[in-house]
Amino acid sequence: MKTVICILSVLLIALSCGKGGMNESVEEDNPEIVLDIPPEFPALNGSIAQNRPTKYGVALGEKLFHEKKFSGNNTISCASCHNPALAFSDGRQQAVGIYDRVGLRNTPAIQNMAFMKFYNWDGNILQLEKQPLVPIITHEEMDSSILEVIGKIDVETDYKKLFKRAFGDESITADRIYRSIAQYEYTLIAANSKYDRVKRNEGEQFTAMEEKGYATFKTKCASCHSTALFTDQSFRNVGFPANPNPEEAGRARVTGRPADQMAFRVPSLRNTAYTAPYGSFGQFPTLRAVLDYFDKGVLDAENLDPILKKNGNRIPLTEQEKLAIIAFIETLSDPVFIGK
């Protein structure tokens, strides 16, 4: 009888494993993280449905995000250019990578990536899981390869344990690296600024200057910086000073269309107080410099944004309007977010 019970037990275990029982036990130990999504935010990027953040997937992604072995000489990590204290930007005009090589563009902030339809200034990436390879192989950034990265971390016990917890076994693959980093970045949601608290009726109110700035913003800025993300995620040529690098063409680098020449993705204005300098290659040191430029008149171009063309290639602003807009934009700062 005991022999029969033992045989049945072995069969049950085998059947359980064959039906994915081992995966089910991993899932129970690695629960999905429920994203705190504000109701007014736009729809999630569709890629999340196939790569939902989990407890250990996010933990692994955060560790990889800070891993300097991603670079050829072990000095640069994702966090080197995406500093949490600067809303995951770097405070430089243009990104600086391995051996102090200067990149083509300003480092964009990493926030609310879960809701974005395009990534990078020119929107060449549509799925966040495809983004990590770009800096790894780029000469001016990490100047490495994914095979080199895997070779470096594959010998570390801590990584083997985390990959097993996140994915069910110790195998370290490129796809798992990309998926876990994306899972971590999906959790970086900024939605607890003064603006958000005012909108949620949590007892705070705008000052008179902030209120004036909000009213001015809605008439002179919200055409591009719309939605709860404060970007409509469109690509526009707004006549900013051009990057002298001949490799730069903006969105046209992706599409090849003359109509997209020097058009860039409209950046979100959330946490802008932490992300100076501004512009695709850091043309403007301050928000005031941006507003002054719009006021004085932008560079003309055949594909200049129609809103600017209609207004004589400028956005006219008084001194008080500039101060008020800046005061309002500062209410979009989320100090809890930059502490992550």
Secondary structure as UniProt FT lines:
FT   HELIX           2..18
FT   TURN            19..20
FT   HELIX           21..29
FT   TURN            39..40
FT   HELIX           46..50
FT   HELIX           55..65
FT   HELIX           68..70
FT   TURN            72..73
FT   HELIX           78..81
FT   HELIX           84..86
FT   TURN            87..88
FT   HELIX           98..100
FT   HELIX           113..115
FT   TURN            121..122
FT   HELIX           128..130
FT   HELIX           133..137
FT   TURN            139..142
FT   HELIX           146..153
FT   TURN            154..155
FT   HELIX           157..167
FT   HELIX           174..186
FT   HELIX           194..199
FT   TURN            200..201
FT   HELIX           208..220
FT   TURN            221..224
FT   TURN            227..230
FT   STRAND          235..237
FT   TURN            246..247
FT   HELIX           252..255
FT   HELIX           258..260
FT   TURN            261..262
FT   STRAND          263..265
FT   TURN            270..271
FT   HELIX           272..274
FT   TURN            280..281
FT   HELIX           287..296
FT   TURN            302..303
FT   HELIX           306..310
FT   TURN            311..312
FT   HELIX           319..330
FT   TURN            331..332
FT   HELIX           335..338
//
